[in-house]
Amino acid sequence: MSEVEMSVEKHVFEADVAKLLHLMVHSVYSDKNVFLRELISNAADACEKLRYESIVAPDLLGSDPAPRIVLTLDEENARLIVEDNGIGMSRDELVESLGTIARSGTRAFMERIEAAQSKDGAQLIGQFGVGFYSAFMVADNVDVVSRRAGSDKAWHWASDGKGSYTVSALDLADAPARGTRITLHLKDDAKTYTSRWTVERIVKDQSGHVPVPISIMEKPGAEPAQVADGTALWTKQKSEISKEDYTDFYRGVAGQYDEPALTVHFRAEGRHEYTALAFVPGSKPFDLFDPDRKGRMKLYVKRVFITDEADLLPRYLRFVRGLVDTADLPLNVSREMIQESPLLANIRKGLTNRVLTSIEKLIDSDPDAFAKLWENFGSVIKEGIYEDFERRAQLLALSRFLTTAAEDKPRALSDYVKDMKDGQAAIYYLTGENLAQLKASPQLEGFRARGIEVLLLTDPVDSFWVTTAPDFEGKPFKSITQGAADLAAVAKENTAAASPAASPSVTDFVAFAKATLGEAVSDVRTSDRLTESAVCLVAPEHGPDRQLQKILQGAGRIDDNARPILEINPGHALIAALAAGPAEDQAFREDAVKLLFDQARVLDGDRPADPRAFAERLSRVFDRALKH
């Protein structure tokens, strides 16, 4: 028996490792691809450790000073090999690094992992170094060959991850000159990891910016092809990066083929340090309004990809693509728990402020670029007015709106306030499904006749943020479809637009209409907001306005029988004729009132409450008209 064969050591795990691995795989990791990230991360760390040790011991580098990581694909034997020329491991270090779970007592370890529900759990998992064991998600067996830099001995660690592992000495001829070689014997359902396209995509997505070059060998003995050069664009000075460099990087990180509308690249220093590189796309992502869509900012720690599901930006900036790289977070297996770190809140605040500030600067520096950005993402940014109380004033100032004074070019609220009429106390708005519908709304007539500007809001979120934004520069927001218009208080540019006083006959007709409609309405009254139409519907002073009422009804959040107010134009010829008609023709007057109510519903974008009754009333009115 040879000396090498005699040196084989078999170690039995103290507890059920299979159960532990099952817990780790199914509770900690959500994506099997992370195994490659973990192995590359470990390899990069080994190269970095060698770099530091070589500062005082340059001989450790020998004739091979350049760090590297090589991934070898062996499709024929269903193997994936990850090799680095880093610091390597001695026998004791192999046991220490890869046998920690066994020595620590697996049962106690599992109990502590199961009990850990916070960032303490993240630290705990990292301390036990189970990142390496993610390899068993895709491999039936794992071999590790390692030789420490400056040592004349090499070692072989092997395990199936179920109950034991072995450590044995290895002939130097079968080991690298220094560093570690990990061979994964892939499971049947994991053989795709011998595909060049699959592995290269994972590397570029998850580990393309580690500080060590990464190459791929398509088969053992082939020429390595570099797929990552070991440099990170975001670590360079901005003066060293061209617009083309930023665009190429954006297309890679964002998965889009347009050009970024805005690039935000900065380094935060102080109590917490991190680098951020963020892009606002030049066009709308196809899934921008997908309710399950998550943000697309990636989190790196020391240039190693951690996750793209950390909440680095609020939801209303979910269109921003890019990354944040920090050295202040632990690099360990618990990527999903890392977002609970207080540092993440600090990063989120700083990054959000910087992105919004950069968008604001576009208003003056490149108005056309800002206009395009707002066209693409304004409807999403406005969600922040509703969700982000801290930045509400900033977001309101940033926002742009179509108005009756500017139906083609959105205006700022500051311009609206500056142009308000004497006596105008509120910022008026009208919400609806589309611009054409809003422009045809009868509720606009009195405001348009008096030259009072009204915001035309067509995004669904508009119906919500106006209810939570109390004011802008001291001016409250008021829906023109809710409550009294109070237009008499506003100075009139066109005095002819003033609503006429209701005649006694009209007053009597309004009272009759209220009695006829009964519980279908909460009130019937004359209107000062109508100048052309005979009738319109408005919402009561308190509660949701007409559009929000429809949205909430459609979602089943309020009763479908919410009662509107019917407003009647006292100066309209039809109203005057009906009011002057013979009071004894009770049936006709009732039909007329109900038809007016249905007309108001149609003008408001609704259907008649009872289509059959509407048709029958209309037939009776036609019949009466033909007989007269």
C-alpha positions in Angstrom: 0.0 0.0 0.0 1.4 3.4 -1.0 2.1 6.3 1.4 -0.7 8.3 -0.3 -3.2 5.4 0.0 -2.3 5.0 3.7 -3.0 8.7 4.4 -6.8 8.5 3.5 -8.9 9.7 6.4 -12.6 9.1 6.6 -14.7 11.4 8.7 -18.3 10.6 9.6 -20.6 13.6 10.2 -21.9 13.9 13.7 -25.5 14.4 12.6 -27.7 13.9 9.6 -26.0 16.0 6.9 -28.6 15.0 4.3 -31.2 16.8 6.5 -29.0 19.8 6.9 -28.4 20.1 3.1 -32.1 19.7 2.5 -32.8 22.5 4.9 -30.1 24.7 3.4 -31.1 24.1 -0.3 -34.8 24.6 0.3 -34.8 27.3 3.0 -31.8 29.5 2.1 -31.5 29.3 -1.7 -34.2 30.1 -4.2 -32.2 29.4 -7.3 -29.9 26.5 -8.0 -27.6 28.7 -10.2 -26.2 30.3 -7.0 -24.0 27.3 -6.5 -21.7 28.6 -9.2 -21.7 32.1 -7.7 -20.7 30.6 -4.4 -17.8 28.6 -5.8 -16.6 31.5 -7.9 -16.9 33.8 -4.8 -14.7 31.4 -2.8 -12.2 31.1 -5.6 -12.0 34.9 -5.9 -11.5 35.2 -2.1 -8.7 32.7 -2.4 -7.0 34.8 -5.0 -7.4 37.9 -3.0 -6.0 36.2 0.1 -2.9 35.3 -1.9 -2.6 38.8 -3.1 -2.5 40.1 0.4 -0.1 37.4 1.7 2.2 38.0 -1.2 2.8 41.5 -0.1 5.0 40.3 2.7 5.9 37.0 1.0 6.3 37.7 -2.8 7.8 34.2 -3.4 4.3 32.7 -2.9 3.4 33.9 -6.4 6.3 32.0 -8.0 6.3 32.3 -11.8 2.5 32.7 -12.0 1.6 36.1 -10.5 -1.7 36.8 -12.4 -4.8 35.5 -10.5 -7.3 33.5 -12.5 -10.4 31.3 -12.3 -11.0 28.7 -14.9 -14.2 26.8 -15.5 -13.8 23.5 -17.4 -16.8 21.9 -19.0 -16.7 18.1 -19.4 -19.9 17.1 -21.1 -18.7 13.6 -21.9 -18.2 12.8 -18.2 -21.0 15.1 -16.9 -18.5 17.2 -14.9 -18.0 20.9 -14.1 -14.6 21.9 -12.8 -13.9 25.2 -11.0 -10.2 25.9 -10.5 -8.3 28.9 -9.1 -4.6 29.7 -8.5 -5.3 31.4 -5.2 -3.9 30.7 -1.8 -5.0 27.1 -1.7 -5.5 25.0 1.5 -3.5 22.7 3.7 -4.9 19.5 5.1 -6.0 21.3 8.3 -7.5 24.2 6.4 -9.5 21.7 4.2 -11.0 20.2 7.3 -11.5 23.6 8.9 -13.1 25.1 5.7 -15.1 22.2 4.4 -15.7 20.2 7.6 -16.9 22.9 9.8 -20.4 21.6 9.8 -19.3 18.2 11.1 -17.1 19.7 13.9 -19.8 22.2 15.0 -22.4 19.6 15.7 -25.0 19.5 12.9 -28.0 18.9 15.0 -27.4 22.0 17.1 -26.5 23.9 14.0 -29.8 23.0 12.3 -31.8 24.0 15.4 -30.1 27.4 15.4 -30.7 27.9 11.7 -34.4 27.0 12.0 -34.7 29.4 14.9 -32.9 32.3 13.2 -35.3 34.6 11.5 -33.3 37.8 11.2 -29.9 39.1 10.2 -28.5 37.0 13.1 -29.4 34.0 11.0 -27.5 35.4 8.1 -24.4 35.8 10.2 -24.8 32.3 11.6 -25.0 30.7 8.2 -22.0 32.6 7.1 -19.9 31.5 10.1 -20.5 27.9 9.2 -19.5 28.4 5.6 -22.2 26.3 4.0 -21.9 28.3 0.8 -19.6 25.6 -0.6 -22.2 23.0 0.2 -24.5 24.5 -2.3 -22.6 22.5 -4.8 -24.6 19.4 -3.7 -27.7 21.0 -5.2 -26.4 20.0 -8.6 -23.7 17.3 -7.9 -23.9 13.8 -6.6 -20.3 13.9 -5.6 -17.7 16.6 -5.1 -14.0 16.3 -5.2 -11.7 19.1 -4.0 -8.0 19.1 -4.7 -5.9 21.8 -3.1 -2.3 22.8 -2.6 -1.4 25.8 -0.4 0.9 28.4 -1.9 4.5 27.6 -0.9 3.7 24.1 0.2 5.1 20.8 -1.1 2.0 18.8 -0.2 -1.4 18.5 -1.9 -4.7 17.2 -0.5 -7.9 15.6 -1.8 -11.3 16.1 -0.1 -14.3 14.1 -1.3 -17.9 13.6 -0.3 -21.3 12.7 -1.6 -22.8 15.2 0.9 -24.9 12.6 2.7 -23.0 11.2 5.7 -19.2 11.4 5.4 -16.2 12.9 3.6 -12.6 11.8 3.1 -9.4 13.7 3.2 -6.2 12.2 1.7 -2.8 13.2 0.5 -2.3 13.5 -3.2 0.6 13.2 -5.6 1.8 16.7 -6.6 1.6 15.6 -10.2 -2.2 15.4 -9.8 -2.5 18.7 -8.1 -2.3 22.4 -9.3 1.0 24.2 -8.6 -1.1 26.2 -6.1 -4.7 26.9 -5.5 -7.9 24.7 -5.5 -9.7 22.6 -8.1 -13.3 21.6 -7.4 -14.8 18.9 -9.5 -18.6 18.5 -9.5 -20.0 15.2 -10.7 -23.3 16.5 -11.9 -26.7 15.0 -11.3 -28.8 13.9 -14.3 -31.0 17.0 -14.1 -28.0 19.3 -13.8 -26.1 18.3 -16.9 -27.0 21.7 -18.5 -24.1 23.1 -16.5 -21.7 21.6 -19.0 -23.2 23.9 -21.7 -21.0 26.9 -22.6 -24.0 29.1 -23.2 -25.5 28.3 -19.8 -22.3 28.7 -17.7 -21.2 31.9 -19.5 -24.6 33.5 -19.0 -24.6 32.7 -15.3 -21.0 34.0 -14.9 -21.8 37.3 -16.7 -25.0 37.7 -14.7 -23.8 36.7 -11.3 -20.0 36.9 -11.1 -18.9 38.9 -14.1 -17.4 41.6 -12.0 -15.4 39.7 -9.3 -11.9 41.1 -9.1 -10.4 38.0 -10.8 -10.5 37.2 -14.5 -12.7 34.2 -15.3 -12.2 31.8 -18.3 -14.1 28.9 -19.7 -12.6 25.7 -21.2 -15.3 24.0 -23.4 -13.7 20.7 -22.8 -10.6 19.4 -20.8 -7.4 20.4 -22.5 -9.0 23.1 -24.7 -7.8 26.7 -24.9 -9.4 28.8 -22.1 -11.6 31.7 -23.4 -11.9 34.7 -21.1 -15.5 35.7 -20.3 -14.8 38.2 -17.5 -11.7 40.3 -17.3 -11.7 40.9 -13.5 -12.3 44.6 -13.7 -15.5 46.3 -12.6 -16.7 49.3 -14.6 -18.3 51.0 -11.6 -15.0 51.0 -9.7 -13.4 53.3 -12.4 -13.4 57.0 -12.3 -16.2 58.5 -14.3 -13.6 60.4 -16.4 -12.2 57.1 -17.5 -15.5 55.8 -18.8 -16.9 56.7 -22.2 -20.6 57.0 -23.1 -20.2 53.9 -25.2 -18.8 52.0 -22.2 -21.8 53.0 -20.1 -24.2 52.0 -22.8 -22.6 48.6 -23.3 -22.7 47.9 -19.6 -26.3 49.1 -19.4 -27.4 46.8 -22.1 -25.8 43.9 -20.3 -27.1 44.7 -16.8 -30.6 45.8 -18.0 -31.1 43.2 -20.7 -32.3 46.0 -23.1 -31.0 47.2 -26.4 -31.9 50.9 -26.2 -29.7 53.6 -24.8 -30.1 54.8 -21.2 -32.0 58.0 -20.8 -30.0 58.8 -17.6 -26.9 57.4 -16.0 -26.3 57.9 -12.3 -22.8 56.8 -11.1 -21.5 57.8 -7.7 -19.6 56.7 -4.7 -21.0 57.3 -1.2 -18.4 57.9 1.6 -18.7 58.3 5.3 -20.2 56.1 7.9 -21.3 53.7 5.1 -19.4 53.3 1.8 -20.8 52.0 -1.4 -20.7 52.5 -5.1 -23.8 52.8 -7.2 -24.3 52.7 -11.0 -27.9 53.1 -12.1 -29.6 53.7 -15.4 -33.0 55.0 -16.4 -33.9 53.1 -19.6 -34.6 55.0 -22.8 -37.9 53.1 -23.3 -40.6 51.4 -21.3 -39.8 47.8 -20.1 -42.6 45.5 -21.3 -43.4 44.4 -17.8 -43.4 47.9 -16.2 -46.9 47.5 -14.8 -46.7 43.8 -14.0 -48.0 43.6 -10.4 -45.5 40.8 -9.6 -42.6 42.7 -11.1 -39.6 43.3 -8.8 -36.9 45.9 -9.0 -34.0 45.4 -11.2 -31.2 46.8 -9.1 -28.5 44.2 -8.3 -26.6 44.1 -5.0 -22.9 43.2 -4.9 -20.6 42.8 -2.0 -17.0 43.3 -2.9 -17.9 42.9 -6.5 -19.6 39.5 -6.0 -23.2 39.4 -7.0 -25.6 38.8 -4.0 -29.1 39.3 -5.2 -31.4 41.2 -7.6 -34.3 41.1 -5.1 -33.0 43.4 -2.4 -35.2 46.5 -2.1 -32.6 49.0 -3.1 -35.1 51.5 -4.5 -38.8 52.1 -3.8 -41.4 50.5 -6.1 -42.1 53.8 -7.9 -38.5 53.7 -9.2 -38.8 50.0 -10.3 -37.8 51.0 -13.9 -34.3 51.9 -12.8 -31.7 49.3 -13.7 -28.1 48.9 -12.3 -26.3 47.8 -9.2 -24.9 48.8 -5.8 -21.5 47.4 -4.6 -20.6 47.6 -0.9 -17.9 46.1 1.3 -19.9 46.8 4.5 -22.1 43.7 4.2 -21.1 40.1 5.0 -20.5 37.9 2.1 -22.2 34.7 3.0 -24.8 32.2 1.9 -27.9 34.0 3.3 -28.5 36.4 0.3 -32.2 36.4 1.0 -31.8 37.7 4.5 -29.2 40.3 3.7 -31.9 42.9 2.9 -32.7 43.1 6.6 -29.4 44.8 7.3 -29.6 48.4 8.5 -27.1 49.3 5.9 -29.6 48.5 3.2 -31.9 51.2 4.5 -29.1 53.7 4.3 -28.2 52.6 0.8 -31.9 52.8 -0.3 -32.2 56.3 1.1 -29.0 57.6 -0.5 -29.7 55.9 -3.9 -33.3 57.1 -4.1 -32.3 60.7 -3.3 -29.5 60.6 -5.9 -31.7 59.2 -8.6 -34.5 61.7 -8.0 -32.0 64.6 -7.9 -30.5 63.4 -11.2 -33.9 63.3 -12.8 -34.6 66.9 -11.5 -31.4 68.2 -13.0 -32.5 67.0 -16.4 -35.4 69.5 -16.3 -32.9 72.3 -16.9 -29.9 70.6 -18.5 -31.8 68.6 -21.1 -35.6 69.4 -21.2 -36.2 67.1 -24.2 -34.6 64.1 -22.4 -36.7 64.9 -19.3 -39.8 65.1 -21.3 -39.2 61.7 -22.8 -38.3 60.2 -19.4 -41.6 61.6 -18.0 -43.6 60.3 -20.9 -42.2 56.8 -20.3 -42.2 56.7 -16.5 -44.2 59.6 -15.2 -47.2 57.3 -14.4 -45.0 55.1 -12.3 -43.1 58.0 -10.5 -46.5 59.4 -9.5 -47.0 56.3 -7.4 -44.4 57.8 -5.0 -46.7 60.8 -4.3 -49.1 58.2 -2.8 -46.5 55.9 -1.2 -43.5 58.1 -0.2 -44.7 60.7 2.3 -41.1 61.9 3.0 -40.5 62.8 -0.6 -44.1 63.9 -1.6 -43.3 67.6 -2.0 -40.2 66.7 -4.1 -42.2 64.4 -6.3 -45.1 66.8 -6.8 -42.6 69.5 -7.9 -41.0 67.0 -10.3 -44.3 65.8 -11.8 -45.8 67.1 -15.0 -49.5 67.2 -16.0 -51.6 67.8 -19.0 -54.1 70.6 -18.4 -56.9 72.4 -20.1 -54.4 75.1 -20.8 -51.8 72.7 -22.2 -53.4 69.6 -23.6 -50.2 68.6 -25.6 -47.3 69.6 -23.4 -47.4 68.7 -19.7 -46.9 71.5 -17.2 -45.4 71.7 -13.7 -47.6 72.4 -10.7 -45.4 75.5 -10.0 -46.5 77.0 -13.4 -50.2 76.1 -12.6 -50.0 77.9 -9.2 -48.3 80.9 -10.8 -51.1 81.3 -13.4 -54.1 80.8 -10.9 -56.9 83.3 -11.2 -57.6 85.9 -8.6 -59.8 84.4 -5.9 -58.9 80.8 -6.9 -58.1 78.9 -3.8 -57.6 75.3 -5.1 -55.8 73.4 -7.7 -58.6 71.8 -9.8 -58.3 68.4 -11.4 -60.4 66.0 -13.3 -59.7 62.2 -13.4 -60.8 59.7 -16.0 -59.8 56.9 -18.3 -58.5 58.9 -21.3 -57.9 62.4 -22.5 -60.7 62.4 -25.0 -63.2 61.5 -22.3 -62.0 64.2 -20.0 -62.0 66.9 -22.7 -65.7 66.1 -23.4 -66.6 66.1 -19.7 -69.6 68.4 -18.9 -68.0 69.2 -15.5 -65.3 71.1 -17.4 -67.7 73.6 -19.0 -67.9 76.2 -16.3 -64.1 76.1 -15.6 -63.3 76.4 -19.3 -65.7 79.3 -19.8 -64.0 81.2 -16.9 -60.5 80.4 -18.1 -59.7 78.4 -15.0 -57.0 75.7 -15.6 -57.8 72.1 -14.7 -55.4 69.2 -14.5 -56.4 66.3 -16.8 -55.4 63.1 -15.0 -55.7 59.8 -16.9 -53.4 57.4 -15.0 -55.1 55.1 -12.5 -52.8 56.2 -9.7 -54.0 59.8 -10.1 -57.2 59.0 -8.4 -55.3 57.9 -5.3 -52.4 60.4 -4.9 -54.8 63.4 -5.1 -56.5 62.0 -2.0 -53.3 61.8 0.0 -51.5 64.9 -1.2 -53.0 67.7 1.0 -51.6 70.6 -1.0 -48.9 72.1 -3.2 -47.4 75.4 -2.2 -50.4 75.8 0.2 -53.0 75.2 -2.5 -55.2 72.2 -1.9 -56.3 69.8 -4.7 -60.0 69.7 -5.5 -61.8 67.4 -7.9 -64.2 69.3 -10.2 -66.5 66.2 -10.0 -66.9 66.4 -6.3 -68.8 68.8 -4.1 -69.8 72.4 -5.0 -67.7 74.1 -7.6 -67.9 77.5 -5.9 -67.0 79.2 -9.2 -68.7 82.5 -8.1 -65.7 83.2 -5.9 -63.3 83.2 -8.8 -62.8 86.3 -10.9 -64.4 85.8 -14.3 -62.6 86.6 -17.5 -65.9 86.2 -19.4 -68.8 87.7 -17.4 -71.2 86.2 -19.9 -70.2 82.8 -18.6 -71.8 83.4 -15.2 -74.5 81.0 -14.4 -78.0 82.5 -14.5 -80.2 82.4 -11.4 -82.7 79.7 -11.3 -86.3 80.8 -12.1 -89.1 79.7 -9.8 -90.3 77.1 -12.4 -86.8 75.6 -12.6 -86.6 75.6 -8.8 -89.9 73.7 -8.7 -88.6 71.3 -11.4 -85.4 70.6 -9.4 -87.5 69.7 -6.4 -89.7 67.5 -8.5 -86.6 65.7 -10.0 -85.3 65.1 -6.5 -88.6 63.5 -5.4 -88.8 61.4 -8.6 -85.3 60.0 -8.4 -85.5 59.3 -4.6 -82.8 57.0 -3.4 -81.0 56.9 -6.8 -79.3 60.2 -5.9 -78.1 61.9 -2.8 -79.3 65.3 -4.1 -80.5 67.2 -7.1 -79.4 70.9 -7.4 -78.7 73.6 -9.8 -75.2 73.9 -11.1 -72.8 76.7 -11.8 -70.3 74.4 -13.5 -72.5 73.7 -16.5 -72.7 76.1 -19.4 -73.5 73.9 -22.4 -74.9 70.6 -21.1 -78.2 70.2 -19.4 -77.1 67.9 -16.6 -74.0 66.2 -15.0 -73.2 64.0 -12.1 -70.9 64.9 -9.2 -69.8 63.2 -6.0 -70.7 64.4 -2.6 -68.3 66.7 -0.8 -66.9 64.0 1.4 -65.7 60.6 0.2 -64.2 59.5 -3.2 -64.7 61.6 -6.4 -66.5 60.1 -9.4 -63.5 58.3 -10.9 -62.1 56.9 -7.7 -65.7 55.8 -6.8 -65.8 53.8 -10.1 -62.4 52.2 -9.4 -63.3 51.2 -5.9 -66.7 49.9 -7.1 -64.9 47.8 -9.8 -62.6 46.4 -7.1 -65.5 45.6 -4.8 -64.2 48.0 -2.2 -67.4 50.1 -1.9 -71.1 49.5 -2.6 -72.2 49.7 -6.2 -75.1 51.8 -5.1 -73.1 54.8 -4.0 -75.4 57.7 -4.7 -74.2 60.7 -6.8 -75.5 64.2 -7.0 -77.4 65.3 -10.1 -76.7 68.9 -11.1 -79.0 70.7 -13.5 -78.1 73.6 -15.7 -80.8 76.3 -14.9 -80.0 78.2 -18.1 -80.3 75.3 -20.5 -83.2 75.5 -23.0 -84.3 71.9 -22.4 -84.5 72.4 -18.7 -86.4 75.7 -19.1 -88.9 73.9 -21.5 -89.4 71.0 -19.1 -89.8 73.3 -16.1 -92.4 75.4 -18.0 -94.4 72.3 -19.2 -97.8 71.4 -17.7 -97.5 70.0 -14.2 -100.4 67.7 -14.7 -98.5 65.6 -17.2 -96.9 63.7 -14.3 -95.9 60.5 -16.3 -94.1 62.5 -18.9 -92.2 64.7 -16.4 -91.1 61.5 -14.5 -89.9 60.0 -17.7 -88.0 63.2 -18.6 -86.3 63.4 -15.2 -85.2 59.7 -15.4 -83.9 60.2 -19.0 -81.9 63.3 -17.8 -80.4 61.1 -15.1 -79.5 58.4 -17.6 -78.1 61.1 -19.9 -75.9 62.3 -17.1 -74.7 58.7 -16.5 -73.8 58.3 -20.1 -71.9 61.6 -20.2 -70.0 60.3 -17.1 -68.9 57.2 -19.0 -71.5 54.9 -17.4 -74.5 52.9 -18.8 -78.1 53.6 -17.8 -78.9 51.9 -14.6 -81.7 49.9 -16.2 -81.2 49.7 -20.0 -84.7 48.2 -20.7 -86.5 50.8 -18.6 -84.3 53.5 -20.4 -85.4 52.2 -23.8 -89.1 52.1 -22.8 -89.0 55.6 -21.5 -87.3 56.8 -24.6 -90.0 55.1 -26.7 -92.7 56.8 -24.7 -91.1 60.2 -25.2 -90.7 59.7 -28.9 -94.3 58.6 -29.2 -95.5 61.7 -27.3 -93.4 63.9 -29.5 -94.8 62.4 -32.7 -98.4 62.8 -31.5 -97.7 66.5 -30.8 
